[in-house]
Amino acid sequence: MSVKQNDPAKPTQHRSHGSDLAAKILCTLAAFFLWIYVMSVESPEYEQIFSHLTVELAGTDALADKNLAVYSGYGTMIDVTLSGKKSTLSKYSEKDIPVTADLSSLFSDSSSVTAGGRYSVKVKVDVPSGCKLAGTSQDTISVFIDTAMTISVDLTEQRENTSLPEGCFTGTVDFPVDKITVTGPKTVLNSIKAAQVKLDLTDVTRTAVLTEDVVLLNSRGEAVTSPYIDYSPRQVTVTVPVYKSAVQPVKVRFRWGFLNEDNTAVALSPDSVTVTGAPEVIDRGNLIEPILIDEKIEFDAGRLRKTAILIPTEDVTLSSTQIEVSAVIDPSLKTREILIPGTNIEDTGAKEGVHYTWEREPMIVTLLGPVEALSRIEADDITLVFDMSPYSSTNTGSIRVRADVNVDSLWRSEVLALGSYEIAVTFTEE
């Protein structure tokens, strides 16, 4: 019986068949991945969406030539789909794809725009090299076009939340402008009838400076708001004056203090006035000067009648500035005329080197006072004294100098010299 021997070459042949199978599998996988790469990267059929591309408006000069303007359509965004190789598309971003809408196309035929309204304008996409336009989210955009206008409207005011202290009130507000200039589309501007500033006076107790917005109003008093209009000024700064009024009695003051309410009856018309000013000023009081009465020269036969002008002590206004004044001296006070000798006329205060002479003629002096005091005063008790201190050696000619009456008597406090007195003085050479 014979035994079959194994062929040593057979195992080598089995190993060759396995290697061929592995190579085939690798080639198949390589071909598959190459197909995947080509289809995903280099395929001309790849599409990519570029979102939120802003449509730029072109041809606006054509509108300006017809006094028209675009009031909406700016900033419109669309989506654009491009096709091509993925490797090409990946090089581009939204900023590389200009999108425009040419407004001049609205004037290209017989149906050209001549009035305001809303119109559709075709969108144009500038496709980058190596790409094709596959589509857009919209083929046209809507724009609002109207006649451009400029108008002026009156500026008015409305005061709100007024809670002023008692007796206070607000005054007239002076605005920096009387009118507001508004520009925009005709259809919107036609609805604007006025401009208004609302002055919020919350917590205002004294004169205040406020800065407030200007609001445009229609004929019904409603606010007109539109992104298509512009106006100036949009804010104003104003001073809101706050005033307070108070009634203050009118008083009199006698210049020399000889007469008073005990020996003189005074009537005033009106006897009080309304004083108006800033609250802090009114609260201080003493807002008008007393009416000055000069008892030496203003009375005639014991009576006085004149129109006086009130003088405020602060920055206030008065309901009346003219006061009718009448006064009567009590009958217990009498007048007496006394002739004094020329020797009782004296000078004082003369500067060295000033030479002059004066009249020394007797003069009549009138005294007012009780009968008893008047009867006790003699002519020699009275002296007329004039002051020459204001004059120098450069003075020449003749002048009249005011003289004061001096009473040298125990009764001098009981009487008052009425009237005014002057002495004739003539300057001389040495």
C-alpha positions in Angstrom: 0.0 0.0 0.0 1.4 3.3 -1.0 1.1 6.6 0.9 0.4 9.9 -0.9 2.9 12.6 -0.2 1.8 16.3 0.3 2.9 18.8 -2.3 4.9 21.5 -0.5 3.9 24.2 -3.1 0.2 24.1 -2.3 0.1 26.3 0.9 1.9 29.1 -1.1 -0.9 29.0 -3.7 -3.6 29.5 -1.0 -1.8 32.6 0.4 -1.7 34.3 -3.1 -5.5 34.0 -3.5 -6.0 35.8 -0.1 -3.8 38.7 -1.0 -5.7 39.3 -4.3 -9.0 39.4 -2.4 -7.7 42.0 0.1 -6.3 44.2 -2.8 -9.7 44.1 -4.5 -11.5 45.1 -1.3 -9.1 48.0 -0.8 -9.5 49.2 -4.4 -13.2 49.0 -4.0 -13.1 51.1 -0.8 -10.8 53.6 -2.4 -13.1 53.9 -5.4 -16.1 54.4 -3.1 -14.4 57.2 -1.1 -13.2 58.8 -4.3 -16.8 58.8 -5.5 -17.9 60.3 -2.2 -15.3 63.0 -2.5 -16.1 63.8 -6.0 -19.8 63.9 -5.4 -19.6 66.0 -2.2 -16.7 68.4 -3.1 -16.2 68.5 -6.8 -19.7 67.9 -8.0 -21.0 70.8 -10.1 -24.5 70.2 -8.7 -23.8 71.3 -5.1 -26.0 74.2 -3.7 -25.4 76.6 -0.9 -27.8 79.2 0.7 -26.4 82.6 1.6 -28.8 84.2 4.1 -29.6 87.9 4.9 -28.0 89.6 2.0 -28.8 93.4 2.1 -30.3 94.7 -1.1 -28.6 97.9 -2.1 -30.7 100.5 -3.8 -29.3 101.9 -7.0 -30.5 104.6 -9.4 -31.7 107.0 -6.7 -30.5 110.0 -8.7 -33.3 109.3 -11.2 -35.8 109.9 -8.4 -34.1 113.1 -7.2 -34.4 114.5 -10.7 -38.1 114.2 -10.4 -38.3 115.6 -6.9 -39.1 112.1 -5.6 -37.4 110.2 -2.8 -37.3 106.6 -1.4 -38.8 106.4 2.0 -38.8 102.6 2.5 -36.9 99.7 1.0 -33.5 100.5 2.5 -32.0 97.6 4.4 -34.3 94.9 2.8 -32.6 91.4 3.1 -33.1 88.3 1.0 -31.6 84.8 0.8 -29.7 83.7 -2.3 -29.0 80.1 -3.4 -25.9 79.5 -5.6 -24.8 76.2 -7.2 -21.4 74.9 -8.2 -18.5 73.0 -6.9 -18.4 72.9 -3.1 -14.8 73.8 -3.1 -15.6 76.9 -5.1 -18.7 77.9 -3.1 -16.7 77.5 0.2 -14.5 80.4 -0.9 -17.3 82.9 -0.8 -19.3 84.6 2.0 -22.3 86.9 2.0 -20.2 90.0 1.5 -18.9 88.6 -1.8 -22.4 88.5 -3.3 -23.7 92.0 -4.2 -27.5 92.3 -4.5 -29.0 95.4 -6.0 -32.4 96.9 -7.0 -32.1 99.5 -9.7 -34.8 102.2 -9.2 -34.1 103.8 -12.5 -36.0 100.9 -14.0 -39.2 102.5 -12.7 -38.7 105.2 -15.4 -37.9 103.0 -18.3 -41.4 102.9 -20.0 -44.6 104.8 -20.4 -45.8 103.7 -16.9 -43.0 105.7 -15.3 -43.4 106.8 -11.7 -44.9 110.3 -11.5 -46.4 110.3 -8.0 -46.0 108.8 -4.6 -46.8 105.1 -4.0 -45.5 101.6 -3.3 -43.7 99.9 -6.2 -41.9 96.6 -6.8 -38.3 96.7 -8.1 -36.6 93.6 -9.6 -33.6 92.2 -7.6 -30.3 91.6 -9.4 -27.7 89.2 -7.9 -24.0 89.6 -9.0 -23.0 85.9 -9.1 -19.3 85.2 -8.2 -17.1 83.4 -10.7 -17.6 79.6 -10.9 -21.1 79.8 -9.5 -24.6 79.8 -10.9 -27.7 81.5 -9.4 -30.0 78.7 -8.3 -32.7 80.9 -6.7 -33.6 83.8 -4.4 -36.1 84.1 -1.5 -37.8 86.8 -3.5 -37.4 88.2 -7.0 -38.5 91.8 -6.2 -38.5 94.2 -3.2 -41.1 96.7 -2.3 -40.2 100.4 -2.1 -42.2 103.4 -1.0 -41.6 106.4 -3.2 -43.2 109.9 -2.8 -42.7 113.5 -3.5 -40.1 115.1 -1.3 -41.4 118.0 0.7 -40.4 120.5 3.4 -42.9 122.3 5.6 -42.9 124.5 8.7 -45.4 124.0 11.4 -46.2 126.1 14.5 -44.6 125.1 17.8 -47.1 124.9 20.7 -46.9 123.9 24.3 -48.9 121.8 26.8 -48.2 121.9 30.5 -48.6 118.8 32.6 -48.5 117.7 36.2 -48.6 121.2 37.6 -48.4 121.1 41.4 -47.1 124.5 42.4 -47.1 125.9 46.0 -50.1 128.0 47.0 -50.1 131.4 45.4 -47.6 130.4 42.7 -48.2 130.2 39.0 -46.2 129.7 35.8 -45.5 132.5 33.3 -45.0 132.7 29.6 -42.4 130.4 28.1 -40.1 131.8 25.4 -39.2 129.1 22.9 -35.9 129.3 20.9 -37.9 128.8 17.7 -41.5 129.5 16.7 -41.7 126.8 14.0 -40.5 123.3 13.4 -39.0 122.4 9.9 -40.2 119.0 8.7 -39.0 117.1 5.6 -40.4 113.8 4.2 -42.9 112.3 1.9 -45.9 114.4 0.8 -48.5 111.9 2.0 -47.1 111.9 5.5 -46.4 115.6 5.7 -50.0 116.5 4.6 -51.3 114.9 7.9 -49.0 117.1 10.1 -50.8 120.2 11.4 -48.7 121.3 14.4 -45.7 120.5 16.7 -46.0 120.4 20.4 -43.8 120.4 23.5 -45.1 118.8 26.7 -43.7 120.6 29.7 -43.7 118.2 32.6 -43.9 120.4 35.8 -43.7 117.6 38.3 -41.7 118.8 41.3 -41.3 122.2 39.8 -41.6 124.8 42.6 -39.3 127.5 41.3 -38.3 128.8 37.9 -36.9 125.8 36.1 -35.0 125.0 32.9 -36.5 122.0 31.0 -35.3 120.1 28.0 -38.3 118.3 26.3 -39.0 116.4 23.0 -40.9 118.0 20.2 -43.9 115.9 19.0 -45.6 116.3 15.6 -49.4 116.2 15.7 -52.2 115.7 13.2 -55.5 117.6 13.1 -57.0 115.3 15.9 -54.1 116.1 18.2 -52.6 112.6 17.7 -48.8 112.1 17.4 -47.5 111.5 13.9 -44.7 109.0 13.9 -43.0 107.8 10.7 -39.5 106.5 9.9 -39.7 108.5 6.7 -39.8 112.0 8.2 -37.1 114.2 9.7 -37.6 117.4 11.6 -35.6 120.0 13.4 -35.2 120.8 16.2 -36.3 117.5 17.9 -35.7 118.9 21.4 -36.0 122.4 22.9 -34.6 123.8 26.1 -36.8 126.4 27.7 -37.0 128.3 31.0 -40.4 127.9 32.7 -40.8 131.0 35.0 -42.6 130.4 38.3 -44.1 133.5 39.9 -45.9 134.3 43.1 -48.2 137.2 43.9 -48.9 139.0 47.2 -50.8 142.1 48.1 -48.7 144.7 49.9 -49.9 147.9 51.5 -48.4 151.2 50.3 -46.7 153.3 52.9 -45.3 156.8 53.2 -42.2 158.2 54.8 -41.7 161.9 55.8 -38.3 163.1 54.8 -37.6 165.2 57.8 -39.5 163.2 60.4 -41.4 166.2 61.6 -44.8 165.1 60.4 -46.2 161.7 61.1 -49.5 159.8 61.3 -50.4 161.5 64.5 -50.3 165.1 63.1 -51.0 164.5 59.4 -53.9 162.7 57.7 -52.6 160.8 54.6 -54.9 159.2 52.0 -53.5 156.9 49.2 -55.3 155.6 46.1 -54.8 152.8 45.7 -53.6 152.1 49.2 -52.2 148.6 48.3 -50.8 146.9 45.2 -50.3 143.4 44.0 -46.6 142.5 43.8 -45.5 139.6 41.5 -42.1 138.0 41.3 -40.1 134.9 42.0 -41.5 133.0 45.1 -38.3 133.4 47.1 -38.4 137.2 46.5 -42.1 137.6 47.4 -41.5 135.6 50.6 -38.9 138.1 51.8 -41.5 141.0 51.8 -40.7 144.7 51.9 -40.9 144.9 48.1 -41.7 148.5 47.5 -40.1 151.7 48.8 -42.3 153.9 50.9 -43.5 157.1 49.2 -41.3 160.0 50.2 -43.1 163.2 51.3 -40.9 166.3 51.8 -42.8 168.3 54.4 -40.6 171.3 53.9 -41.6 172.0 50.3 -44.5 169.9 49.2 -47.3 171.3 51.4 -49.3 174.4 50.4 -51.4 175.9 53.1 -51.1 172.7 55.1 -52.3 170.5 52.2 -50.6 168.2 49.8 -51.8 166.5 46.6 -49.5 164.7 44.2 -49.0 161.6 42.0 -46.2 159.4 43.3 -44.3 156.6 41.4 -43.8 153.4 43.3 -40.2 152.1 43.3 -39.8 148.3 43.8 -36.9 147.2 46.1 -36.6 143.8 44.2 -37.0 142.5 40.7 -40.8 142.4 40.8 -43.8 143.8 38.9 -46.5 145.9 40.4 -50.2 146.0 39.6 -50.0 149.8 39.8 -47.0 152.1 39.8 -48.9 155.4 40.2 -50.3 156.4 43.6 -52.5 159.4 44.2 -51.4 161.0 47.5 -53.3 163.6 49.5 -52.4 164.8 52.9 -53.7 167.4 55.4 -51.6 168.7 58.4 -53.5 168.8 61.7 -54.9 172.2 62.5 -53.0 172.3 65.8 -49.9 173.0 63.7 -49.6 176.6 62.4 -47.2 178.5 60.3 -45.4 181.8 61.1 -43.3 184.0 58.9 -40.3 185.6 60.6 -38.1 188.3 58.9 -34.5 187.7 59.9 -31.8 190.4 59.4 -29.1 190.1 56.8 -26.5 189.9 59.5 -27.9 186.4 60.4 -26.8 185.1 56.9 -23.5 183.2 57.3 -21.2 181.2 55.2 -19.1 178.1 56.0 -16.6 175.7 54.5 -14.8 178.2 52.1 -11.5 177.0 50.7 -8.4 179.1 51.0 -8.0 181.4 48.0 -11.7 181.5 47.2 -13.0 185.1 47.4 -16.7 186.1 47.1 -19.4 188.3 48.4 -23.1 187.7 49.1 -26.3 189.6 49.5 -27.0 190.5 53.1 -30.6 191.6 52.7 -33.2 190.5 55.3 -35.1 187.3 54.4 -38.4 185.8 55.5 -38.3 182.3 57.0 -41.5 180.3 57.5 -41.8 178.0 60.5 -44.3 175.3 61.1 -45.2 174.1 64.6 -47.5 174.5 67.6 -48.6 178.1 68.4 -46.8 178.1 71.7 -43.4 177.2 70.2 -43.8 179.6 67.3 -44.5 182.5 69.7 -41.4 181.8 71.7 -38.9 182.0 68.8 -37.4 185.4 67.9 -35.7 186.5 64.7 -32.3 186.6 66.3 -32.8 182.9 67.1 -32.7 182.0 63.4 -29.6 181.8 61.2 -29.3 181.1 57.5 -26.0 179.1 56.7 -24.8 178.3 53.2 -21.9 175.9 52.4 -19.1 177.1 50.1 -16.9 173.9 50.4 -17.8 172.6 46.9 -16.3 175.7 45.2 -12.7 176.5 44.2 -10.7 179.4 42.9 -11.7 178.5 39.3 -15.3 179.5 39.9 -16.3 182.9 38.6 -19.4 185.0 38.1 -22.5 184.7 40.3 -24.3 181.7 41.6 -27.1 180.9 44.0 -26.2 178.6 46.9 -28.7 176.7 49.0 -28.9 177.8 52.7 -30.0 175.8 55.7 -32.2 177.3 58.5 -30.7 176.9 61.9 -33.0 177.6 65.0 -31.0 178.3 68.1 -33.8 178.0 70.7 -35.1 175.7 73.3 -38.1 175.2 71.1 -36.2 174.2 67.9 -37.3 170.6 68.1 -40.9 171.8 68.1 -40.8 173.6 64.7 -39.8 173.0 61.1 -38.6 175.5 58.6 -40.7 175.3 55.5 -39.6 176.1 51.9 -36.1 176.4 50.4 -33.7 179.2 50.7 -30.9 180.4 48.4 -28.2 183.0 48.8 -26.8 185.0 45.8 -23.0 184.7 45.8 -20.6 186.6 43.5 -17.0 185.4 43.1 -14.4 188.2 43.2 -10.6 188.6 42.6 -8.4 189.0 45.6 
